[in-house]
Amino acid sequence: MKTKGRRDVATPTQGDQTDENEKQDEARFRWVLGVPYFVQGTSHLTEVPILYFIKFSLGMGEAGGQLFDSLRNVGWFIKPVWGLISDRVPLFGYRRKSWFVLMAFLAMAFWAVSALLSALGVRTPAIFLVSFNLAFATYAFVDVVCDALMVERGRRSGKVGTFVNFQWGALAVANAGSVMLGSYFQTLIQDGQLQPWVVFAATGVPPLATAYVGLRNIKEDRQQAEAGPPVTHRLANAGHALVGGVARVGRRLPGFVGAFRRFRQQNRLIWYLVLFLFFWKFNPSVGFIERSYLIDERGFSATSFGLVLSLGGLSFLASVLAYAWITRRFPKVRWEHYLYAMVFLGVLSFPLSFFLYLEPGHPWWEAIYFTVPDALNPLPTWNRYEWFRLLVQTLLGFATIPAFLVPLTIAGETVSLTYAGVSYAFLMSLTNVTNMFEGVVGAGLYDLLTRPWMTWLVSGFQHSLFDIAGTGDTRTAILEIFVYISLVFSLLTIPFILLLKRELTRRGIEIHLAGRTEV
């Protein structure tokens, strides 16, 4: 009986110890998931300074600035190549850990290059386009490895949705703080107290935290047991492995085309997901042109953009937390219900997009405009346009978070575990490509509409009922046209939600937005 009693006591103690070890292991793993996304968010330290850098330091026009602003994120497009390399090309015996750490160090190096170019007075847009994209390409590689680890572990534990929410929560925190600090730096730059190169150099510091976390917390079995060469040779081998991996991808490109054709035929679900993500994200964008317009016509300052974007980041964080609570509290609300609600919200908010282009005396302003005493106004120097942008963007940003997280969860639940890196990277890269493409298309359309031989179209719009602003300003009229284009593309998403839902049902796949309760 004593022996049995000792066994009865020992068994739960061992179980408790196992549970504690698992909790500690997951806590360490969350550092691996959260820190890279947080550091990725700190890259937004440059968001406001780059806007002014493009407009004033590089002296680019409206369409040219829009094109530059869109193309500066091309470095993210290489994510599928990074995913293939991390899946198939070990570095120092590791598929994930070594690449994770190396790319974090390279992020610091490439931001240092951008800082040096700025300090030397270089003002050639193409050179900065290359340096910025080299830096973002390293973030993309770290992101690929991080997402691959998330998919591998999340699918085993049934926590893909939970991990996605956690990653984007970390990103939201960093976004909010970094944008605000960046806008403060831009104010100092405009006052002559700071140079842009300081901002670029400062942006390169946080990736060191990614490298540290990767070295300390990523657990991965070594694939090659041989003794390693000296550190200098290892660094050289890292470069050779990177170049060799890209070269192999290039040599196998014809085979990839055929493989992609077979992939499309055999994996209709992923194909529908690709189409859904593209049409969900795509919308011809004039983001830089609109911000330039707000600077020139509506009195926006660096602080205005900083507060709007920072509060938007905090709203994003709050909405991530609210979304996580809602999905746990109401598990019967399906993913397609959230997306239909997002489309409905986009249509409902359509009229609000015009207010930034309306003159103060416009009748629409009379319906919503009000004033508060200065004693109760935290920003008494702000005009109606700054306040409107702050309130509307914050509220809509809070309400539209499922538009970000639902597609990510679907992707994480459907990609192949064997090629988690390249599969998830391909789907997420599609989002980045779409963001770039919509900016490039927006720049092209804007340039087209400003051509003398297109005057008839813009003039016809200005004399129609669709011209809500009713001004003779060409730039305002063109920006209004883009509001209508945005509405059309929002409605085009609906058929792809239906197709994706039908295919998931046919395959018997259920999407658990809050994670599966059973493991």
VENHUZI-V453846 format. One line per field, one symbol per residue. ss: DSSP state (a for helix, b for strand, c for the rest). A space follows every 50 residues. Layout:
# VENHUZI-V453846
ss->???
This chain:
# VENHUZI-V453846
ss->caaaaaaaaaaaaaaaaaaaaaaaaaaaaaaaaaaaaaaaaaaaaaaaaa aaaaaaaccccaaaaaaaaaaccaaaaaaaaaaaaaaaccbccbccaaaa aaaaaaaaaaaaaaaaaaacccccaaaaaaaaaaaaaaaaaaaaaaaaaa aaaaaaaccaaaaaaaaaaaaaaaaaaaaaaaaaaaaaaacccccaaaaa aaacccaaaaaaaaaaacccccccccccccaaaaaaaaaaaaaaaaaaaa acaaaaaaaaaaaaaacaaaaaaaaaaaaaacccccaaaaaaaaaaaccc caaaaaaaaaaaaaaaaaaaaaaaaaaaacccccaaaaaaaaaaaaaaca aaaaaaacccccaaaaaacccccaaacccccccaaaaaaaaaaaaaaaac caaaaaaaaaaaaacccccaaaaaaaaaaaaaaaaaaaaaaaaaaaaaac caaaaaaaaaaacccccccccccaaaaaaaaaaaaaaaaaaccaaaaaaa aaaaaaacccccccccccc
